[in-house]
Amino acid sequence: MKRPAVYIVASGRNGTIYTGVTSHLERRIYEHREGALPGFSKRHGCKMLVWYEMHDEMEYAIAREKQIKAGSRRRKLELIEAMNPQWRDLHDDLI
């Protein structure tokens, strides 16, 4: 499904988190899970999709990602807890 999205992946409950933006969420989460691309999320084992937000336009998704990244860790954890209090891996919900 090609549609702009902002997402957060984590290494585990209250673990390391990574916020990103993509035009194809299913593919990007697969890449995180497989460690297909080098970088922060691979180094820190961020493989679980714990939060996401779909957008109609990429420019809005990018602006939202910047807003989230500029916020505190506490705010990111609040976003996750509001959508996913059990910290389930939401990957299967996408398929």
Secondary structure, 3 states (H helix, E strand, C coil): CCECEEEEEECCCCCCEEEEEECEHHHHHHHHHHCCCCCHHHHCCCCEEEEEEECCCHHHHHHHHHHHHHCCHHHHHHHHHHHCCCCCCCHHHHC
